[in-house]
Amino acid sequence: MSDEPPPPRIRVVLGDAAARRRAADPARTDLAEQTPVGEALVRGLVRAQLALALRLSLVVVTGLGALPLLFVAAPALGRLEVFGMHLPWLLLGLLSFPFLVLVGVAYVRWAERNEQDFTALIRRPER
């Protein structure tokens, strides 16, 4: 054993650490505490996402739903052959899937943009 004294004790106080922290952002506090302002912010995000989903659903219904109507209105177009396949089979059976994938990719990209705008609104410094 050595004759050296133990190192002095250091007093740790949580109040000091809390005082050094910066003030909380009011928008984040509103979200965390579910105040009416925070609820309004979240409701705005949900509405934006719902509006986007409804718009793109309308694009899909119009795009794919109009094709059978087109073939009923113009029967000669329905008998047209392209690459050895009837045009309705080609459009509805094969080309509808890439269309749906493109709409899905667009939805994901625009939904993420909505979320980024929401995050930027929350992190915006007070003016």
Backbone bond lengths (Angstrom), bond angles and torsions (degrees), N, CA, C in turn:
res aa  C-N    CA-C-N  psi(-1)  N-CA   C-N-CA  omega(-1)  CA-C   N-CA-C  phi
1 M - - - 1.430 - - 1.515 109.26 -
2 S 1.313 114.32 146.00 1.456 118.45 -179.48 1.521 109.59 -97.53
3 D 1.300 114.19 158.03 1.465 119.72 -179.16 1.520 112.07 -89.55
4 E 1.315 117.44 6.62 1.462 119.75 -178.83 1.531 109.69 -74.60
5 P 1.317 116.45 142.46 1.470 118.58 177.53 1.523 110.22 -74.55
6 P 1.311 117.25 152.14 1.468 119.43 178.63 1.534 109.87 -64.84
7 P 1.329 116.75 155.63 1.468 118.86 179.60 1.536 109.63 -63.79
8 P 1.313 115.91 151.81 1.464 117.78 -178.73 1.526 111.08 -67.22
9 R 1.287 116.23 149.00 1.461 121.15 179.28 1.525 109.56 -76.02
10 I 1.329 113.44 147.06 1.454 119.24 178.34 1.519 107.55 -111.71
11 R 1.303 115.74 130.67 1.467 120.75 -179.61 1.532 108.53 -87.92
12 V 1.312 116.30 124.40 1.458 122.17 -179.83 1.525 107.14 -107.85
13 V 1.335 114.60 125.62 1.455 119.92 -178.61 1.518 108.18 -123.37
14 L 1.319 116.87 125.69 1.462 120.61 -178.96 1.517 112.04 -66.90
15 G 1.300 117.89 -27.97 1.453 121.06 179.30 1.520 111.55 -60.53
16 D 1.327 117.51 -35.19 1.463 120.66 178.35 1.517 110.92 -65.29
17 A 1.311 116.65 -42.26 1.468 120.01 179.60 1.521 110.21 -66.39
18 A 1.320 117.19 -39.30 1.463 120.45 179.66 1.521 110.91 -67.50
19 A 1.315 117.61 -34.25 1.461 120.58 179.40 1.521 111.07 -69.15
20 R 1.323 116.74 -31.30 1.465 120.05 179.59 1.519 112.70 -75.92
21 R 1.326 116.87 -22.73 1.463 119.42 178.86 1.509 109.60 -68.51
22 R 1.318 114.65 148.20 1.458 118.39 177.90 1.527 109.76 -75.59
23 A 1.298 114.89 163.31 1.463 120.21 -179.06 1.522 109.51 -65.10
24 A 1.309 115.93 145.93 1.463 120.79 -178.86 1.523 110.04 -69.48
25 D 1.316 115.07 147.35 1.457 121.54 177.81 1.529 108.26 -72.34
26 P 1.332 117.95 129.04 1.467 119.15 -177.51 1.524 113.65 -60.16
27 A 1.324 117.74 -37.65 1.467 119.83 -179.10 1.526 110.63 -66.33
28 R 1.318 116.88 -41.22 1.470 119.35 178.20 1.525 110.85 -66.37
29 T 1.326 115.45 -38.05 1.462 119.13 177.72 1.519 110.27 -63.75
30 D 1.339 116.62 -41.28 1.470 119.98 177.92 1.517 111.23 -60.59
31 L 1.334 117.15 -39.38 1.467 120.27 178.59 1.519 111.29 -68.62
32 A 1.333 116.03 -45.87 1.456 119.93 -176.08 1.533 111.45 -66.28
33 E 1.321 116.84 -37.87 1.458 120.07 -177.34 1.521 112.76 -91.02
34 Q 1.316 117.13 0.99 1.460 123.76 178.39 1.525 111.52 53.80
35 T 1.326 115.00 49.71 1.458 120.54 175.79 1.523 108.51 -77.90
36 P 1.324 118.08 169.45 1.475 119.84 177.66 1.527 112.97 -57.70
37 V 1.326 117.25 -34.50 1.467 120.06 177.96 1.525 109.98 -66.70
38 G 1.325 117.55 -44.80 1.465 121.56 178.02 1.516 111.61 -62.76
39 E 1.328 116.41 -40.65 1.462 119.52 177.88 1.521 111.02 -64.33
40 A 1.333 117.12 -37.58 1.465 120.65 178.18 1.525 110.92 -66.12
41 L 1.329 117.21 -38.42 1.470 120.53 177.48 1.527 111.03 -63.61
42 V 1.308 116.78 -46.57 1.470 120.68 -179.97 1.524 110.21 -66.07
43 R 1.336 116.65 -40.87 1.462 120.51 178.58 1.528 110.77 -60.64
44 G 1.338 117.05 -37.89 1.463 120.54 176.99 1.518 111.91 -63.64
45 L 1.330 116.92 -40.98 1.464 120.34 177.53 1.525 110.58 -64.33
46 V 1.324 116.81 -44.37 1.466 120.31 -179.09 1.528 110.12 -63.40
47 R 1.327 116.93 -40.66 1.469 120.28 178.33 1.524 111.11 -63.78
48 A 1.326 116.57 -41.63 1.467 119.35 179.14 1.524 110.86 -62.86
49 Q 1.336 116.87 -41.86 1.469 120.09 179.48 1.527 110.78 -67.15
50 L 1.332 116.99 -39.72 1.464 120.52 178.64 1.526 110.88 -65.36
51 A 1.327 116.88 -42.87 1.468 120.34 179.05 1.525 110.63 -61.65
52 L 1.314 116.86 -40.95 1.462 120.76 177.81 1.524 110.71 -63.15
53 A 1.317 116.90 -45.55 1.472 120.42 179.81 1.519 111.40 -62.56
54 L 1.320 117.61 -41.40 1.460 120.61 179.43 1.525 111.99 -67.18
55 R 1.326 117.02 -40.15 1.475 119.72 178.41 1.522 111.05 -63.13
56 L 1.325 116.75 -45.08 1.462 118.86 -179.04 1.530 111.42 -71.93
57 S 1.320 118.39 -29.89 1.469 120.40 173.53 1.514 110.19 -64.33
58 L 1.317 116.51 -39.23 1.459 120.84 177.32 1.528 110.88 -64.24
59 V 1.329 116.91 -37.77 1.471 120.55 176.35 1.523 110.17 -62.32
60 V 1.329 117.44 -44.57 1.464 120.96 -178.97 1.526 110.89 -66.69
61 V 1.323 117.35 -46.30 1.464 120.54 -179.17 1.519 110.36 -63.48
62 T 1.329 116.63 -41.81 1.460 119.48 179.55 1.527 110.69 -68.34
63 G 1.327 116.43 -45.05 1.465 119.94 -177.43 1.513 113.49 -65.06
64 L 1.319 116.67 -47.26 1.461 119.69 -177.98 1.524 112.49 -85.98
65 G 1.310 117.08 -31.00 1.461 119.98 -179.35 1.518 113.05 -74.53
66 A 1.315 117.37 -25.30 1.461 120.32 -179.27 1.533 111.71 -75.91
67 L 1.307 117.86 -24.39 1.463 119.80 -177.11 1.536 112.75 -63.66
68 P 1.333 120.88 -49.49 1.471 118.56 176.98 1.529 112.52 -60.98
69 L 1.324 116.04 -36.38 1.469 118.69 177.41 1.522 111.07 -64.93
70 L 1.318 116.37 -37.53 1.458 120.75 177.50 1.525 110.61 -63.41
71 F 1.313 117.00 -42.06 1.466 120.31 -178.11 1.530 111.69 -72.23
72 V 1.319 117.40 -27.76 1.466 120.28 174.93 1.522 109.40 -73.76
73 A 1.314 116.74 -40.67 1.467 120.69 -178.11 1.533 111.43 -71.79
74 A 1.321 117.45 -32.59 1.465 121.54 -179.29 1.529 108.36 -126.36
75 P 1.333 118.39 82.86 1.470 120.90 -176.68 1.528 112.98 -61.45
76 A 1.320 117.75 -28.66 1.466 119.61 178.96 1.526 110.67 -65.07
77 L 1.308 116.57 -33.74 1.465 120.93 177.60 1.533 110.20 -67.15
78 G 1.311 116.86 -32.83 1.459 121.16 178.44 1.514 113.13 -70.96
79 R 1.333 116.73 -22.42 1.474 119.73 179.35 1.529 112.11 -92.96
80 L 1.313 117.38 -3.16 1.469 121.99 -179.29 1.532 109.45 -68.24
81 E 1.352 115.27 137.18 1.461 119.48 179.02 1.518 110.31 -110.10
82 V 1.343 115.37 135.21 1.459 123.09 177.49 1.524 106.85 -129.73
83 F 1.319 116.35 124.72 1.471 121.92 -177.85 1.527 111.64 55.35
84 G 1.307 117.05 35.01 1.454 121.64 177.80 1.518 114.21 78.99
85 M 1.328 118.29 7.45 1.467 122.10 179.77 1.529 108.50 -121.82
86 H 1.311 115.31 146.99 1.459 118.87 174.03 1.530 108.66 -66.72
87 L 1.329 115.81 142.54 1.466 121.63 -176.07 1.533 113.10 -56.85
88 P 1.337 120.53 -41.98 1.474 118.46 178.60 1.534 112.92 -59.96
89 W 1.338 117.11 -40.48 1.461 119.71 178.34 1.520 111.09 -65.69
90 L 1.295 116.29 -38.76 1.462 120.23 -179.91 1.527 110.70 -65.28
91 L 1.330 116.01 -47.54 1.466 119.51 -176.96 1.528 112.68 -71.65
92 L 1.325 116.76 -48.24 1.467 119.77 -176.05 1.529 113.10 -81.88
93 G 1.325 116.73 -31.90 1.465 119.53 -176.01 1.509 114.49 -88.14
94 L 1.322 117.14 -32.68 1.465 119.06 -175.89 1.526 113.42 -114.16
95 L 1.305 117.15 -50.37 1.450 119.55 -172.78 1.526 114.01 -79.31
96 S 1.331 117.24 -10.39 1.468 118.87 178.00 1.531 111.05 -70.86
97 F 1.326 118.33 -30.09 1.460 120.59 -177.93 1.528 112.36 -69.20
98 P 1.333 120.35 -46.69 1.470 118.21 174.77 1.535 112.25 -61.47
99 F 1.333 117.00 -34.22 1.462 120.40 176.57 1.528 110.49 -61.49
100 L 1.328 116.97 -45.81 1.464 120.73 179.47 1.529 111.80 -65.30
101 V 1.327 116.60 -37.44 1.467 119.87 177.59 1.526 110.01 -65.04
102 L 1.321 117.79 -42.02 1.460 120.64 178.74 1.526 111.65 -64.03
103 V 1.317 116.84 -39.80 1.464 119.89 177.36 1.531 109.39 -65.33
104 G 1.328 117.33 -39.98 1.464 120.68 177.77 1.512 112.42 -63.44
105 V 1.322 117.02 -42.89 1.466 121.04 178.02 1.528 110.10 -63.42
106 A 1.324 116.98 -42.76 1.457 120.77 178.37 1.526 110.51 -62.33
107 Y 1.335 116.52 -40.97 1.464 119.50 179.72 1.527 110.53 -62.27
108 V 1.313 117.27 -46.51 1.468 120.29 -178.67 1.524 110.05 -61.80
109 R 1.309 117.42 -44.60 1.467 121.01 -178.61 1.531 110.89 -62.71
110 W 1.330 117.36 -45.69 1.463 120.24 -177.73 1.524 111.80 -73.57
111 A 1.320 117.77 -32.68 1.468 120.24 176.58 1.532 110.03 -67.26
112 E 1.335 116.75 -40.16 1.462 119.40 176.44 1.520 110.84 -65.05
113 R 1.325 117.77 -36.34 1.466 120.61 177.16 1.530 110.23 -64.50
114 N 1.336 117.22 -40.06 1.466 120.00 175.64 1.523 110.85 -59.91
115 E 1.323 116.90 -43.09 1.461 120.56 -179.93 1.523 111.33 -67.65
116 Q 1.335 117.61 -37.29 1.462 120.44 177.04 1.530 111.11 -65.86
117 D 1.337 116.43 -39.42 1.467 119.62 176.62 1.528 110.69 -63.66
118 F 1.327 116.56 -39.56 1.460 121.16 177.64 1.523 110.30 -63.49
119 T 1.327 116.36 -44.73 1.460 120.43 179.23 1.523 110.90 -64.07
120 A 1.325 117.36 -40.25 1.463 120.65 178.06 1.526 110.49 -64.42
121 L 1.320 117.02 -35.93 1.464 120.85 177.65 1.520 110.34 -65.39
122 I 1.305 116.87 -39.88 1.466 120.84 -179.55 1.528 110.73 -70.67
123 R 1.311 117.54 -39.72 1.468 121.21 -176.34 1.529 113.14 -85.18
124 R 1.329 117.26 -3.30 1.458 121.12 -177.45 1.516 109.47 -61.72
125 P 1.341 116.29 133.47 1.476 117.85 177.43 1.530 110.03 -70.45
126 E 1.315 114.67 148.72 1.460 119.92 179.37 1.517 109.85 -67.88
127 R 1.322 115.08 141.40 1.471 119.08 179.83 1.495 110.63 -107.88
